[in-house]
């Protein structure tokens, strides 16, 4: 498979997962009606940031695939964190399980750290590209907890 096809497929998977979840939860998003903490961004920012992060996620994984560095451990952690990421949106925005979602996003924080470490050990750039993802997920953890506390 050509390098371009590998990158295309690697980017397409997380973007499609994000889009499917976004379509699934779009009618249930109540973010604008919630009491929000200091530093809360406007709602329109989320799809923009997530799209960029999913693209970076795909590029990062594509680098590993193109260099034949994506062993079973890399694949498991990558797809597991993507699955946990998708479920968080469903738990928080669709089901409104705010406290449960906080503990779920802590799991995601841990998985992203493990993913970054694993990617970095195989290819530094691949790991470094995920730092933005980690920062955003940690910020989302703050938002999740404070929204829960302000709206319970």
DSSP file (Angstrom, degrees, kcal/mol; ACC not computed):
  #  RESIDUE AA STRUCTURE BP1 BP2  ACC     N-H-->O    O-->H-N    N-H-->O    O-->H-N    TCO  KAPPA ALPHA  PHI   PSI    X-CA   Y-CA   Z-CA
    1    1 A X              0   0    0      0, 0.0     5,-0.0     0, 0.0     2,-0.0   0.000 360.0 360.0 360.0 139.6    0.0    0.0    0.0
    2    2 A X     >  -     0   0    0      1,-0.1     4,-2.1     4,-0.0     5,-0.2  -0.296 360.0-116.3 -70.8 156.9    1.3    3.4   -0.8
    3    3 A X  H  > S+     0   0    0      1,-0.2     4,-2.5     2,-0.2     5,-0.2   0.884 116.0  55.1 -59.7 -39.5    2.3    5.9    1.9
    4    4 A X  H  > S+     0   0    0      1,-0.2     4,-2.7     2,-0.2    -1,-0.2   0.913 108.0  48.1 -62.2 -42.9   -0.4    8.3    0.8
    5    5 A X  H  > S+     0   0    0      2,-0.2     4,-2.7     1,-0.2     5,-0.2   0.887 110.0  52.8 -65.0 -38.6   -3.1    5.6    1.2
    6    6 A X  H  X S+     0   0    0     -4,-2.1     4,-2.5     2,-0.2    -2,-0.2   0.937 112.5  44.1 -62.4 -46.4   -1.8    4.6    4.6
    7    7 A X  H  X S+     0   0    0     -4,-2.5     4,-2.4     2,-0.2     5,-0.3   0.920 112.9  52.2 -64.1 -43.1   -2.0    8.2    5.8
    8    8 A X  H  X S+     0   0    0     -4,-2.7     4,-2.5     1,-0.2    -2,-0.2   0.942 113.9  42.2 -59.0 -49.0   -5.4    8.6    4.2
    9    9 A X  H  X S+     0   0    0     -4,-2.7     4,-1.9     1,-0.2    -1,-0.2   0.893 113.2  53.5 -65.3 -39.7   -6.8    5.5    5.9
   10   10 A X  H  X S+     0   0    0     -4,-2.5     4,-0.8    -5,-0.2    -1,-0.2   0.861 114.9  40.6 -65.0 -35.9   -5.1    6.4    9.2
   11   11 A X  H  X S+     0   0    0     -4,-2.4     4,-1.7    47,-0.2    -2,-0.2   0.872 111.2  57.7 -77.5 -38.8   -6.7    9.8    9.2
   12   12 A X  H  X S+     0   0    0     -4,-2.5     4,-2.9    -5,-0.3     5,-0.3   0.868  97.8  61.0 -62.4 -39.1  -10.0    8.7    8.0
   13   13 A X  H  X S+     0   0    0     -4,-1.9     4,-2.5     1,-0.2     5,-0.2   0.960 110.1  36.5 -59.3 -57.5  -10.6    6.2   10.8
   14   14 A X  H  X S+     0   0    0     -4,-0.8     4,-2.6    40,-0.2    -1,-0.2   0.879 117.5  53.1 -66.1 -33.4  -10.6    8.7   13.8
   15   15 A X  H  X S+     0   0    0     -4,-1.7     4,-2.4    39,-0.2    -1,-0.2   0.920 111.6  45.6 -65.3 -42.1  -12.3   11.4   11.7
   16   16 A X  H  X S+     0   0    0     -4,-2.9     4,-2.9     2,-0.2     5,-0.2   0.914 112.0  51.6 -66.9 -42.4  -15.1    9.0   10.8
   17   17 A X  H  X S+     0   0    0     -4,-2.5     4,-2.4    -5,-0.3     5,-0.2   0.946 112.9  46.0 -57.8 -47.9  -15.4    7.7   14.4
   18   18 A X  H  X S+     0   0    0     -4,-2.6     4,-2.6     1,-0.2    -2,-0.2   0.894 113.2  49.4 -61.8 -40.9  -15.7   11.3   15.6
   19   19 A X  H  X S+     0   0    0     -4,-2.4     4,-2.6     2,-0.2     5,-0.2   0.907 110.7  49.3 -66.7 -41.9  -18.2   12.2   12.9
   20   20 A X  H  X S+     0   0    0     -4,-2.9     4,-2.4     2,-0.2    -2,-0.2   0.941 113.9  45.4 -62.8 -47.1  -20.4    9.2   13.7
   21   21 A X  H  X S+     0   0    0     -4,-2.4     4,-2.3    -5,-0.2     5,-0.2   0.925 112.2  53.2 -61.8 -43.1  -20.4   10.0   17.4
   22   22 A X  H  X S+     0   0    0     -4,-2.6     4,-1.3    -5,-0.2    -2,-0.2   0.908 111.4  44.7 -58.5 -44.2  -21.1   13.6   16.6
   23   23 A X  H  < S+     0   0    0     -4,-2.6     4,-0.4     1,-0.2    -1,-0.2   0.894 112.5  53.0 -65.7 -39.6  -24.1   12.8   14.4
   24   24 A X  H  < S+     0   0    0     -4,-2.4    -2,-0.2     1,-0.2     3,-0.2   0.862 120.7  30.5 -64.2 -38.0  -25.4   10.3   17.0
   25   25 A X  H >X S+     0   0    0     -4,-2.3     3,-2.3    -5,-0.2     4,-0.7   0.527  89.0 101.8-100.2  -7.1  -25.2   12.8   19.9
   26   26 A X  G >< S+     0   0    0     -4,-1.3     3,-0.6     1,-0.3    -1,-0.1   0.802  82.4  49.3 -54.4 -36.8  -25.9   16.1   18.0
   27   27 A X  G 34 S+     0   0    0     -4,-0.4    -1,-0.3     1,-0.2    -2,-0.1   0.629 111.6  51.3 -76.9 -12.4  -29.6   16.3   19.1
   28   28 A X  G <4 S+     0   0    0     -3,-2.3     2,-0.4    -4,-0.0    -1,-0.2   0.455  74.1 121.7-104.5  -2.7  -28.7   15.8   22.7
   29   29 A X    <<  +     0   0    0     -4,-0.7     3,-0.1    -3,-0.6    65,-0.1  -0.481  26.2 168.3 -70.4 120.5  -26.0   18.3   23.2
   30   30 A X    >>  +     0   0    0     -2,-0.4     3,-1.7    63,-0.1     4,-0.7   0.097  33.2 123.5-116.7  19.7  -27.0   20.7   26.0
   31   31 A X  G >4 S+     0   0    0      1,-0.3     3,-1.2     2,-0.2    -1,-0.1   0.854  70.6  55.4 -52.7 -43.1  -23.7   22.4   26.5
   32   32 A X  G 34 S+     0   0    0      1,-0.2    -1,-0.3    -3,-0.1     4,-0.1   0.707 107.9  50.5 -68.9 -17.1  -25.1   25.9   26.0
   33   33 A X  G <4 S+     0   0    0     -3,-1.7    -1,-0.2     2,-0.1    -2,-0.2   0.524  92.8  96.8 -95.3  -7.0  -27.7   25.4   28.7
   34   34 A X  S << S-     0   0    0     -3,-1.2     2,-0.5    -4,-0.7   117,-0.1  -0.497  83.1-110.6 -84.9 150.6  -25.3   24.2   31.4
   35   35 A X        -     0   0    0    112,-0.2     2,-0.3    -2,-0.2   115,-0.2  -0.698  47.6-160.3 -72.0 125.5  -23.7   26.2   34.1
   36   36 A X        -     0   0    0     -2,-0.5     3,-0.1    -4,-0.1   107,-0.0  -0.825  10.1-119.8-118.8 152.9  -20.1   26.3   33.0
   37   37 A X    >   -     0   0    0     -2,-0.3     3,-1.4     1,-0.2    -1,-0.1  -0.241  46.7 -71.4 -80.0 171.4  -16.8   27.0   34.7
   38   38 A X  T 3  S+     0   0    0      1,-0.2    -1,-0.2    -2,-0.0     3,-0.1  -0.319 120.2  29.9 -55.1 143.9  -14.2   29.7   34.1
   39   39 A X  T 3  S+     0   0    0      1,-0.3     2,-0.4    -3,-0.1    -1,-0.2   0.507  79.8 151.9  78.2   8.3  -12.3   29.1   30.8
   40   40 A X    <   -     0   0    0     -3,-1.4    -1,-0.3     1,-0.0     2,-0.1  -0.556  38.5-138.6 -70.8 125.2  -15.2   27.3   29.1
   41   41 A X        -     0   0    0     -2,-0.4     5,-0.1     1,-0.1    -1,-0.0  -0.415  28.6 -90.5 -78.2 160.1  -14.9   27.8   25.4
   42   42 A X    >   -     0   0    0      1,-0.1     3,-1.8    -2,-0.1     4,-0.5  -0.369  41.2-109.7 -65.2 152.6  -18.0   28.5   23.2
   43   43 A X  T >> S+     0   0    0      1,-0.3     3,-1.0     2,-0.2     4,-0.5   0.782 112.6  66.0 -57.2 -32.8  -19.6   25.3   21.9
   44   44 A X  H 3> S+     0   0    0      1,-0.2     4,-0.8     2,-0.2    -1,-0.3   0.701  91.0  66.9 -66.7 -16.6  -18.6   25.9   18.3
   45   45 A X  H <> S+     0   0    0     -3,-1.8     4,-2.7     1,-0.2     5,-0.3   0.849  86.6  69.5 -70.3 -34.6  -14.9   25.4   19.2
   46   46 A X  H <> S+     0   0    0     -3,-1.0     4,-2.9    -4,-0.5     5,-0.3   0.905  98.1  44.8 -58.4 -50.8  -15.4   21.7   20.1
   47   47 A X  H  X S+     0   0    0     -4,-0.5     4,-2.0     1,-0.2    -1,-0.2   0.867 114.8  50.9 -64.1 -31.9  -15.9   20.2   16.6
   48   48 A X  H  X S+     0   0    0     -4,-0.8     4,-2.0     2,-0.2    -2,-0.2   0.961 114.0  42.6 -66.2 -50.8  -13.1   22.3   15.2
   49   49 A X  H  X S+     0   0    0     -4,-2.7     4,-2.7     1,-0.2     5,-0.2   0.929 114.6  50.5 -63.1 -45.7  -10.6   21.2   17.9
   50   50 A X  H  X S+     0   0    0     -4,-2.9     4,-2.8    -5,-0.3    -1,-0.2   0.887 108.3  52.3 -63.0 -37.9  -11.7   17.6   17.8
   51   51 A X  H  X S+     0   0    0     -4,-2.0     4,-2.2    -5,-0.3    -1,-0.2   0.936 111.5  46.7 -62.4 -44.9  -11.4   17.5   14.0
   52   52 A X  H  X S+     0   0    0     -4,-2.0     4,-2.6     1,-0.2    -2,-0.2   0.924 113.6  48.8 -61.3 -44.2   -7.8   18.8   14.2
   53   53 A X  H  X S+     0   0    0     -4,-2.7     4,-2.6     1,-0.2    -2,-0.2   0.894 110.2  50.6 -65.7 -39.3   -7.0   16.3   17.0
   54   54 A X  H  X S+     0   0    0     -4,-2.8     4,-2.3     2,-0.2   -40,-0.2   0.890 110.7  49.9 -65.2 -37.9   -8.4   13.4   15.1
   55   55 A X  H  X S+     0   0    0     -4,-2.2     4,-2.6     2,-0.2    -2,-0.2   0.936 112.4  46.7 -64.6 -45.8   -6.4   14.4   12.0
   56   56 A X  H  X S+     0   0    0     -4,-2.6     4,-2.8     2,-0.2    -2,-0.2   0.890 110.6  53.7 -61.9 -38.7   -3.2   14.6   14.2
   57   57 A X  H  X S+     0   0    0     -4,-2.6     4,-2.4     1,-0.2    -1,-0.2   0.929 110.8  46.2 -60.1 -45.5   -4.1   11.3   15.7
   58   58 A X  H  X S+     0   0    0     -4,-2.3     4,-2.8     2,-0.2    -2,-0.2   0.901 112.5  49.3 -65.5 -41.9   -4.4    9.7   12.3
   59   59 A X  H  X S+     0   0    0     -4,-2.6     4,-2.3     2,-0.2    -2,-0.2   0.933 111.2  50.7 -61.3 -45.5   -1.1   11.3   11.1
   60   60 A X  H  X S+     0   0    0     -4,-2.8     4,-1.4     1,-0.2    -2,-0.2   0.918 114.4  42.3 -59.2 -46.3    0.7   10.1   14.2
   61   61 A X  H  X S+     0   0    0     -4,-2.4     4,-2.4     1,-0.2    -1,-0.2   0.878 111.3  57.1 -69.2 -37.0   -0.6    6.5   13.7
   62   62 A X  H  X S+     0   0    0     -4,-2.8     4,-2.9     1,-0.2    -2,-0.2   0.864 101.4  56.4 -61.4 -37.0    0.1    6.7   10.0
   63   63 A X  H  X S+     0   0    0     -4,-2.3     4,-1.4     2,-0.2    -1,-0.2   0.938 109.8  45.5 -58.6 -46.6    3.7    7.6   10.7
   64   64 A X  H  <>S+     0   0    0     -4,-1.4     5,-3.3     1,-0.2     6,-0.6   0.912 113.9  48.4 -65.3 -42.2    4.0    4.3   12.7
   65   65 A X  H ><5S+     0   0    0     -4,-2.4     3,-1.6     1,-0.2    -2,-0.2   0.918 109.4  52.6 -63.6 -43.7    2.2    2.3   10.0
   66   66 A X  H 3<5S+     0   0    0     -4,-2.9    -1,-0.2     1,-0.3    -2,-0.2   0.796 113.8  43.4 -64.2 -28.0    4.4    3.7    7.2
   67   67 A X  T 3<5S-     0   0    0     -4,-1.4    -1,-0.3    -5,-0.2    -2,-0.2   0.254 113.6-117.1-100.6  12.1    7.5    2.8    9.1
   68   68 A X  T < 5S+     0   0    0     -3,-1.6    -3,-0.2     1,-0.1    -2,-0.1   0.874  79.5 124.5  53.9  42.4    6.2   -0.7   10.1
   69   69 A X      < +     0   0    0     -5,-3.3     2,-1.5    -6,-0.1    -4,-0.2   0.312  32.8 104.3-110.0   4.9    6.3    0.3   13.8
   70   70 A X        +     0   0    0     -6,-0.6    -1,-0.1    -5,-0.1    -2,-0.0  -0.618  49.2 172.4 -93.8  81.5    2.7   -0.4   14.7
   71   71 A X     >  -     0   0    0     -2,-1.5     4,-2.5     1,-0.1     5,-0.2  -0.106  52.4 -85.1 -75.6-178.2    2.9   -3.7   16.6
   72   72 A X  H  > S+     0   0    0      1,-0.2     4,-2.7     2,-0.2     5,-0.2   0.855 128.8  54.2 -61.6 -36.3    0.0   -5.3   18.4
   73   73 A X  H  > S+     0   0    0      2,-0.2     4,-2.4     1,-0.2     5,-0.3   0.931 110.0  47.0 -63.0 -45.1    0.6   -3.2   21.6
   74   74 A X  H  > S+     0   0    0      1,-0.2     4,-2.4     2,-0.2     5,-0.2   0.931 113.4  48.4 -62.0 -46.8    0.5    0.1   19.6
   75   75 A X  H  X S+     0   0    0     -4,-2.5     4,-2.6     1,-0.2     5,-0.3   0.923 111.8  49.6 -60.6 -45.1   -2.7   -1.0   17.8
   76   76 A X  H  X S+     0   0    0     -4,-2.7     4,-2.3     1,-0.2     5,-0.2   0.938 114.2  42.8 -61.8 -48.5   -4.4   -2.1   21.0
   77   77 A X  H  X S+     0   0    0     -4,-2.4     4,-2.3     2,-0.2     5,-0.2   0.892 115.1  51.0 -68.1 -37.6   -3.7    1.2   22.9
   78   78 A X  H  X S+     0   0    0     -4,-2.4     4,-1.8    -5,-0.3    -2,-0.2   0.960 116.5  38.0 -63.4 -52.3   -4.5    3.3   19.9
   79   79 A X  H  X S+     0   0    0     -4,-2.6     4,-2.1    -5,-0.2    -2,-0.2   0.828 114.6  55.5 -72.8 -30.4   -7.9    1.7   19.2
   80   80 A X  H  X S+     0   0    0     -4,-2.3     4,-2.7    -5,-0.3     5,-0.2   0.939 109.2  45.9 -65.6 -46.3   -8.7    1.3   22.9
   81   81 A X  H  X S+     0   0    0     -4,-2.3     4,-2.5     1,-0.2    -2,-0.2   0.873 112.1  52.4 -65.9 -34.3   -8.2    5.1   23.5
   82   82 A X  H  X S+     0   0    0     -4,-1.8     4,-2.3    -5,-0.2    -1,-0.2   0.906 111.3  47.0 -65.5 -40.8  -10.3    5.9   20.4
   83   83 A X  H  X S+     0   0    0     -4,-2.1     4,-2.3     2,-0.2    -2,-0.2   0.923 113.5  47.1 -64.4 -47.0  -13.1    3.7   21.7
   84   84 A X  H  X S+     0   0    0     -4,-2.7     4,-2.0     1,-0.2    -2,-0.2   0.894 111.1  53.3 -63.0 -40.2  -13.0    5.2   25.2
   85   85 A X  H  X S+     0   0    0     -4,-2.5     4,-1.3    -5,-0.2    -2,-0.2   0.937 109.6  47.4 -58.4 -49.1  -12.9    8.6   23.6
   86   86 A X  H  X S+     0   0    0     -4,-2.3     4,-1.3     1,-0.2    -2,-0.2   0.898 111.4  50.5 -62.9 -41.2  -16.0    7.9   21.6
   87   87 A X  H  X S+     0   0    0     -4,-2.3     4,-2.9     1,-0.2    -1,-0.2   0.842 100.9  63.2 -68.1 -32.3  -17.9    6.5   24.5
   88   88 A X  H  X S+     0   0    0     -4,-2.0     4,-3.2     1,-0.2     5,-0.3   0.938 102.0  50.7 -57.4 -45.9  -17.1    9.5   26.7
   89   89 A X  H  X>S+     0   0    0     -4,-1.3     4,-2.4     1,-0.2     5,-0.9   0.894 111.9  47.5 -59.1 -40.2  -19.1   11.7   24.4
   90   90 A X  I  X>S+     0   0    0     -4,-1.3     5,-2.7     3,-0.2     4,-1.0   0.930 114.9  45.4 -66.3 -46.1  -22.0    9.4   24.5
   91   91 A X  I  <5S+     0   0    0     -4,-2.9     6,-2.8     3,-0.2     5,-0.2   0.929 122.5  35.4 -63.5 -45.8  -21.9    9.1   28.3
   92   92 A X  I  <5S+     0   0    0     -4,-3.2    -2,-0.2     4,-0.2    -3,-0.2   0.929 130.5  25.3 -78.0 -46.5  -21.5   12.9   28.9
   93   93 A X  I  <5S+     0   0    0     -4,-2.4    -3,-0.2    -5,-0.3    -2,-0.1   0.834 130.9  30.7 -93.9 -35.2  -23.6   14.4   26.2
   94   94 A X  I  <<S+     0   0    0     -4,-1.0    -3,-0.2    -5,-0.9    -4,-0.1   0.924 131.7  28.4 -89.7 -52.1  -26.2   11.8   25.3
   95   95 A X  S   <S-     0   0    0     -5,-2.7    -3,-0.2    -6,-0.1    -4,-0.2   0.656  92.7-138.0 -85.8 -16.7  -26.8   10.0   28.6
   96   96 A X        +     0   0    0     -6,-0.4     2,-1.7    -5,-0.2    -4,-0.2   0.798  46.6 153.7  63.1  30.9  -25.9   12.9   30.8
   97   97 A X     >  +     0   0    0     -6,-2.8     4,-2.7     1,-0.2    -1,-0.2  -0.595  12.5 167.7 -86.3  74.8  -23.9   10.7   33.1
   98   98 A X  H  >  +     0   0    0     -2,-1.7     4,-1.5     2,-0.2    -1,-0.2   0.893  70.0  41.2 -65.4 -45.9  -21.7   13.6   34.2
   99   99 A X  H  > S+     0   0    0     -3,-0.2     4,-1.7     2,-0.2     3,-0.2   0.944 117.3  47.8 -70.0 -45.6  -20.0   12.0   37.3
  100  100 A X  H  > S+     0   0    0      1,-0.2     4,-2.2     2,-0.2    -2,-0.2   0.910 109.6  55.6 -57.5 -41.2  -19.5    8.7   35.5
  101  101 A X  H  X S+     0   0    0     -4,-2.7     4,-2.7     1,-0.2    -1,-0.2   0.845 102.1  57.0 -61.1 -34.7  -18.1   10.6   32.5
  102  102 A X  H  X S+     0   0    0     -4,-1.5     4,-1.6    -3,-0.2    -1,-0.2   0.945 109.5  43.4 -62.9 -46.5  -15.5   12.2   34.7
  103  103 A X  H  X S+     0   0    0     -4,-1.7     4,-1.5     1,-0.2    -2,-0.2   0.862 113.5  53.5 -66.4 -33.5  -14.2    8.9   35.9
  104  104 A X  H  X S+     0   0    0     -4,-2.2     4,-1.9     1,-0.2    -2,-0.2   0.893 107.2  50.2 -66.7 -39.9  -14.4    7.7   32.3
  105  105 A X  H  X S+     0   0    0     -4,-2.7     4,-2.8     2,-0.2    -1,-0.2   0.797 104.0  58.8 -72.4 -25.7  -12.3   10.6   31.0
  106  106 A X  H  X S+     0   0    0     -4,-1.6     4,-2.2     2,-0.2    -1,-0.2   0.914 105.3  50.6 -63.8 -41.0   -9.7    9.9   33.7
  107  107 A X  H  X S+     0   0    0     -4,-1.5     4,-2.5     1,-0.2    -2,-0.2   0.922 110.0  50.0 -58.9 -43.7   -9.4    6.5   32.1
  108  108 A X  H  X S+     0   0    0     -4,-1.9     4,-2.7     2,-0.2     5,-0.2   0.914 106.9  54.4 -62.2 -42.7   -9.0    8.3   28.7
  109  109 A X  H  X S+     0   0    0     -4,-2.8     4,-2.1     1,-0.2    -1,-0.2   0.936 111.0  46.0 -53.6 -47.8   -6.3   10.6   30.2
  110  110 A X  H  X S+     0   0    0     -4,-2.2     4,-2.4     1,-0.2    -2,-0.2   0.916 112.4  49.6 -64.2 -44.1   -4.3    7.5   31.3
  111  111 A X  H  X S+     0   0    0     -4,-2.5     4,-2.7     1,-0.2    -1,-0.2   0.879 109.8  51.4 -64.5 -37.5   -4.8    5.8   28.0
  112  112 A X  H  X S+     0   0    0     -4,-2.7     4,-2.9     2,-0.2    -1,-0.2   0.903 109.6  50.1 -66.8 -40.0   -3.6    8.9   26.1
  113  113 A X  H  X S+     0   0    0     -4,-2.1     4,-2.5    -5,-0.2    -2,-0.2   0.929 112.5  46.9 -62.2 -44.7   -0.5    9.1   28.3
  114  114 A X  H  X S+     0   0    0     -4,-2.4     4,-2.7     2,-0.2    -2,-0.2   0.909 112.5  50.7 -62.6 -41.6    0.2    5.4   27.6
  115  115 A X  H  X S+     0   0    0     -4,-2.7     4,-3.2     2,-0.2     5,-0.3   0.934 110.4  48.5 -62.5 -46.0   -0.4    5.9   23.9
  116  116 A X  H  X S+     0   0    0     -4,-2.9     4,-3.1     1,-0.2     5,-0.2   0.934 112.9  48.1 -59.7 -46.4    2.0    8.9   23.8
  117  117 A X  H  X S+     0   0    0     -4,-2.5     4,-2.0     2,-0.2    -1,-0.2   0.924 114.6  45.9 -59.8 -45.4    4.7    7.0   25.7
  118  118 A X  H  X S+     0   0    0     -4,-2.7     4,-0.9     2,-0.2    -2,-0.2   0.922 115.9  45.0 -65.4 -45.1    4.3    4.0   23.3
  119  119 A X  H >X S+     0   0    0     -4,-3.2     4,-3.2     1,-0.2     3,-0.9   0.934 112.1  52.2 -63.8 -45.9    4.3    6.1   20.2
  120  120 A X  H 3< S+     0   0    0     -4,-3.1    -1,-0.2    -5,-0.3    -2,-0.2   0.870 105.1  55.5 -60.5 -38.7    7.2    8.2   21.4
  121  121 A X  H 3< S+     0   0    0     -4,-2.0    -1,-0.3    -5,-0.2    -2,-0.2   0.767 116.2  37.8 -66.7 -24.0    9.3    5.1   22.1
  122  122 A X  H << S-     0   0    0     -4,-0.9     2,-0.3    -3,-0.9    -2,-0.2   0.850 140.3  -2.4 -90.8 -42.2    8.7    3.9   18.5
  123  123 A X    >X  -     0   0    0     -4,-3.2     4,-1.6    -5,-0.1     3,-0.5  -0.855  61.9-146.8-156.8 111.7    9.0    7.3   16.7
  124  124 A X  H 3> S+     0   0    0     -2,-0.3     4,-2.8     1,-0.3     3,-0.3   0.872  98.7  51.3 -51.4 -48.3    9.4   10.6   18.6
  125  125 A X  H 3> S+     0   0    0      1,-0.2     4,-2.3     2,-0.2    -1,-0.3   0.888 106.2  56.0 -59.1 -39.9    7.4   12.7   16.2
  126  126 A X  H <4 S+     0   0    0     -3,-0.5     4,-0.3    -7,-0.2    -1,-0.2   0.895 112.4  41.7 -60.3 -41.3    4.5   10.3   16.4
  127  127 A X  H >< S+     0   0    0     -4,-1.6     3,-1.4    -8,-0.4     4,-0.2   0.901 112.3  53.6 -71.7 -42.3    4.4   10.7   20.2
  128  128 A X  H >< S+     0   0    0     -4,-2.8     3,-1.6     1,-0.3     4,-0.4   0.837  98.5  63.7 -64.7 -33.0    4.9   14.4   20.2
  129  129 A X  T 3< S+     0   0    0     -4,-2.3     4,-0.3     1,-0.3     3,-0.3   0.703  98.5  57.9 -63.5 -17.5    2.0   15.0   17.8
  130  130 A X  T <> S+     0   0    0     -3,-1.4     4,-2.2    -4,-0.3    -1,-0.3   0.483  78.7  88.6 -92.5  -3.4   -0.3   13.6   20.5
  131  131 A X  H <> S+     0   0    0     -3,-1.6     4,-2.5    -4,-0.2     5,-0.2   0.895  86.8  53.4 -60.9 -39.6    0.7   16.2   23.2
  132  132 A X  H  > S+     0   0    0     -4,-0.4     4,-2.4    -3,-0.3    -1,-0.2   0.896 107.4  51.8 -61.2 -39.9   -2.0   18.5   21.9
  133  133 A X  H  > S+     0   0    0     -4,-0.3     4,-2.7     2,-0.2    -2,-0.2   0.925 109.6  49.0 -61.4 -46.7   -4.5   15.7   22.3
  134  134 A X  H  X S+     0   0    0     -4,-2.2     4,-2.6     1,-0.2     5,-0.2   0.925 110.6  50.2 -61.1 -45.2   -3.4   15.1   25.9
  135  135 A X  H  X S+     0   0    0     -4,-2.5     4,-2.2     1,-0.2    -1,-0.2   0.926 113.1  46.6 -59.7 -44.6   -3.6   18.8   26.8
  136  136 A X  H  X S+     0   0    0     -4,-2.4     4,-2.8     2,-0.2    -1,-0.2   0.905 112.0  49.5 -66.2 -41.1   -7.2   19.0   25.3
  137  137 A X  H  X S+     0   0    0     -4,-2.7     4,-1.8     2,-0.2    -1,-0.2   0.880 110.9  50.1 -68.1 -36.4   -8.3   15.8   27.1
  138  138 A X  H  X S+     0   0    0     -4,-2.6     4,-1.9     2,-0.2    -1,-0.2   0.906 112.0  48.3 -65.2 -40.3   -6.9   17.1   30.4
  139  139 A X  H  X S+     0   0    0     -4,-2.2     4,-2.5    -5,-0.2    -2,-0.2   0.907 109.8  52.0 -63.6 -42.1   -8.8   20.4   29.8
  140  140 A X  H  X S+     0   0    0     -4,-2.8     4,-3.0     1,-0.2    -1,-0.2   0.839 105.7  55.9 -63.0 -32.5  -11.9   18.4   29.0
  141  141 A X  H  X S+     0   0    0     -4,-1.8     4,-2.5     2,-0.2     5,-0.2   0.924 107.6  48.2 -64.2 -44.3  -11.5   16.6   32.3
  142  142 A X  H  X S+     0   0    0     -4,-1.9     4,-2.6     2,-0.2     5,-0.3   0.937 113.9  46.7 -58.8 -48.1  -11.5   19.9   34.1
  143  143 A X  H  X S+     0   0    0     -4,-2.5     4,-2.8     1,-0.2     5,-0.3   0.921 111.2  52.2 -61.4 -44.3  -14.6   20.9   32.2
  144  144 A X  H  X S+     0   0    0     -4,-3.0     4,-2.2     1,-0.2    -2,-0.2   0.945 113.4  42.7 -58.1 -50.7  -16.3   17.6   32.9
  145  145 A X  H  X S+     0   0    0     -4,-2.5     4,-2.6     1,-0.2    -2,-0.2   0.936 116.6  46.0 -64.7 -46.5  -15.7   17.8   36.6
  146  146 A X  H  X S+     0   0    0     -4,-2.6     4,-2.5    -5,-0.2    -1,-0.2   0.878 111.8  51.4 -69.0 -35.4  -16.6   21.4   37.0
  147  147 A X  H  X S+     0   0    0     -4,-2.8     4,-1.4    -5,-0.3    -1,-0.2   0.914 110.7  49.9 -64.4 -41.1  -19.7   21.1   34.9
  148  148 A X  H  X S+     0   0    0     -4,-2.2     4,-0.8    -5,-0.3     3,-0.5   0.957 113.2  45.8 -59.1 -49.3  -20.8   18.2   37.0
  149  149 A X  H  < S+     0   0    0     -4,-2.6     3,-0.4     1,-0.2    -2,-0.2   0.868 115.3  46.1 -64.5 -37.4  -20.2   20.1   40.2
  150  150 A X  H  < S+     0   0    0     -4,-2.5    -1,-0.2     1,-0.2    -2,-0.2   0.680 120.8  37.5 -79.1 -17.0  -22.0   23.2   39.0
  151  151 A X  H  <        0   0    0     -4,-1.4    -1,-0.2    -3,-0.5    -2,-0.2   0.279 360.0 360.0-120.5  10.4  -25.0   21.4   37.6
  152  152 A X     <        0   0    0     -4,-0.8    -1,-0.1    -3,-0.4    -3,-0.1   0.513 360.0 360.0 -79.1 360.0  -25.7   18.6   40.0
